[in-house]
Amino acid sequence: MPSAEEVIEVTRQLLVEVGGLDPAEIDPRSQFNDFGLDSVEVLEVVARVEDRYGLKIPEEELSKITTLRELGRYVARHAA
């Protein structure tokens, strides 16, 4: 089972790859929409996280996850 910190670091790298962001500017407490990504890019990052950790985040749960920290905590609790 991954730690929330591991998921945050993996997702940070995915944000760099998909969105071309500077890793130093990615604050886990920031809202995803603060990163300037469009919805397709955000969904791409989430899909890669789901694939890596073998889970599918239900849409109703995904709509409640607004920060990198929240995503890390969710995946850490629900990953196989």
PyMOL commands that set and color helices and strands:
alter all, ss='L'
color gray80, all
select helices_A, chain A and resi 4-19+23-25+32-35+39-53+59-62+68-78
alter helices_A, ss='H'
color red, helices_A
deselect
rebuild
show_as cartoon
